[in-house]
Amino acid sequence: MLLDALVIRQTLLSDTFYWRLPEQFLGDKLTAYGGSMTYVITYYALADSGPSDLEPHIIMGGGHLKKLTIYMNKPSPAIGIRSEMIIHMREDNWKYHNSVSEHSVSRRDFMSVLSNIDYILIKASYGYGVQQSR
């Protein structure tokens, strides 16, 4: 899938874009605990650092009684280089979104999100002046 930032900027006023994972990644994914999620990204931008670097790398939302949004940050990939990203599906590196706390997500909350995932967003734009991402 190709993201053409010039086309998207005509309707959105943002420099940070996310891929939304399809239906097959949603719902009850408790069996993913302890495993990993792997994807490949390549992007092209004017510079390798910019405002989008401050935004979460992955955002995941879900749960049953209490809906939670959690996120994970990873180092940004390099411009123009095909990068394989491996996300470990354990609570250790996940944080609560929009929280003042820097504490990791509890195992209980992580399992709650995995038991009923509503969405997973993966950052598609890095650096400054992203032009393309795939």
FIKOL-342639 format. One record per residue (C-alpha): x negated, y negated, z. Coordinates in nm, 4 decimals. Layout:
residues N
REC       xx       yy       zz
REC        X        Y        Z
...
This chain:
residues 134
REC       xx       yy       zz
REC   0.0000   0.0000   0.0000
REC  -0.1347  -0.3434  -0.0929
REC  -0.0728  -0.6682   0.0937
REC  -0.1158  -0.9787  -0.1233
REC  -0.1481  -1.2608   0.1286
REC  -0.1000  -1.5385  -0.1271
REC   0.2491  -1.4087  -0.2097
REC   0.3431  -1.3547   0.1556
REC   0.2259  -1.6999   0.2682
REC   0.4867  -1.8531   0.0363
REC   0.7593  -1.7382   0.2779
REC   0.5792  -1.6891   0.6121
REC   0.3860  -1.9472   0.8088
REC   0.1380  -1.7050   0.9608
REC  -0.2101  -1.5754   0.8937
REC  -0.1645  -1.2550   1.0918
REC   0.0147  -0.9737   0.9120
REC   0.1081  -0.6240   1.0296
REC   0.1995  -0.2982   0.8619
REC   0.5103  -0.1375   1.0143
REC   0.4812   0.2411   1.0224
REC   0.7661   0.4393   0.8626
REC   1.0383   0.6437   1.0325
REC   0.8282   0.9613   1.0577
REC   0.6123   0.7906   1.3262
REC   0.9099   0.6868   1.5394
REC   1.1258   0.8599   1.7986
REC   1.0024   1.1258   2.0396
REC   0.6243   1.1619   1.9976
REC   0.5304   1.2963   2.3413
REC   0.3254   1.5690   2.1759
REC   0.0937   1.2950   2.0409
REC  -0.0370   1.2284   2.3932
REC  -0.4073   1.3056   2.4121
REC  -0.4414   1.3232   2.0339
REC  -0.5363   1.0531   1.7892
REC  -0.3889   0.8478   1.5093
REC  -0.6213   0.7778   1.2162
REC  -0.5789   0.5335   0.9309
REC  -0.7992   0.3623   0.6742
REC  -0.8053  -0.0111   0.6059
REC  -0.9883  -0.2360   0.3611
REC  -0.9374  -0.6112   0.3566
REC  -1.0739  -0.9130   0.1729
REC  -1.0922  -1.2581   0.3328
REC  -1.2824  -1.5860   0.3075
REC  -1.4641  -1.5283   0.6389
REC  -1.5037  -1.2372   0.8793
REC  -1.3742  -1.4247   1.1852
REC  -1.0693  -1.6399   1.2395
REC  -0.7515  -1.6954   1.4431
REC  -0.6089  -1.3514   1.3615
REC  -0.8974  -1.1953   1.5585
REC  -0.7161  -1.3004   1.8772
REC  -0.4019  -1.1055   1.7872
REC  -0.3442  -0.7418   1.8937
REC  -0.4819  -0.4685   1.6697
REC  -0.1876  -0.2313   1.7253
REC   0.1512  -0.3043   1.8831
REC   0.3833  -0.0233   1.9880
REC   0.7290  -0.0612   2.1385
REC   0.9787   0.1804   2.2826
REC   1.0994   0.3609   2.5911
REC   1.4363   0.4745   2.7207
REC   1.5779   0.2878   3.0199
REC   1.3150   0.0152   3.0112
REC   1.1915  -0.0999   2.6689
REC   0.8201  -0.1801   2.6736
REC   0.5821  -0.3372   2.4259
REC   0.2189  -0.2362   2.4570
REC  -0.0864  -0.3176   2.2490
REC  -0.4431  -0.2135   2.1827
REC  -0.7424  -0.4104   2.0585
REC  -1.0358  -0.2692   1.8662
REC  -1.3317  -0.4311   1.6948
REC  -1.2371  -0.5750   1.3574
REC  -1.3504  -0.3882   1.0476
REC  -1.5964  -0.5531   0.8077
REC  -1.4769  -0.7443   0.4994
REC  -1.4513  -0.5356   0.1842
REC  -1.5591  -0.2096   0.3475
REC  -1.3276   0.0893   0.3683
REC  -1.2997   0.1502   0.7446
REC  -1.1516   0.4538   0.9159
REC  -0.9824   0.3553   1.2404
REC  -0.9198   0.6175   1.5087
REC  -0.6699   0.5373   1.7824
REC  -0.6777   0.7624   2.0898
REC  -0.3281   0.8238   2.2172
REC  -0.3993   0.7832   2.5872
REC  -0.3040   0.4981   2.8164
REC  -0.6655   0.3936   2.8919
REC  -0.7099   0.1248   2.6255
REC  -0.3499   0.0024   2.5989
REC  -0.2294  -0.3164   2.7691
REC   0.1142  -0.4636   2.8404
REC   0.2089  -0.7169   2.5711
REC   0.2805  -1.0714   2.6956
REC   0.1536  -0.9872   3.0432
REC  -0.0850  -1.1972   3.2478
REC  -0.2380  -0.8777   3.3843
REC  -0.5405  -0.7189   3.2183
REC  -0.4600  -0.3805   3.3751
REC  -0.4194  -0.0830   3.1459
REC  -0.0737   0.0580   3.0862
REC   0.0242   0.3208   3.3436
REC   0.0465   0.6821   3.2291
REC   0.4168   0.6797   3.3156
REC   0.4869   0.3741   3.0980
REC   0.2741   0.5078   2.8117
REC   0.4623   0.8383   2.8190
REC   0.7936   0.6488   2.8283
REC   0.7011   0.4579   2.5104
REC   0.5829   0.7812   2.3416
REC   0.9105   0.9517   2.4318
REC   1.1094   0.7015   2.2227
REC   0.8968   0.4901   1.9871
REC   1.0972   0.2109   1.8230
REC   0.8105   0.0675   1.6165
REC   0.4362   0.0755   1.5597
REC   0.2684  -0.2246   1.3989
REC  -0.0888  -0.2055   1.2695
REC  -0.2750  -0.5277   1.1949
REC  -0.3301  -0.5778   0.8234
REC  -0.5137  -0.9107   0.8343
REC  -0.8492  -0.9888   0.9873
REC  -1.0890  -1.2791   0.9685
REC  -1.0035  -1.6134   0.8145
REC  -0.8100  -1.6641   0.4925
REC  -0.7159  -1.3021   0.4264
REC  -0.6497  -1.2473   0.0577
REC  -0.5754  -0.8748   0.0356
REC  -0.5399  -0.5793   0.2662
REC  -0.4811  -0.2146   0.1932
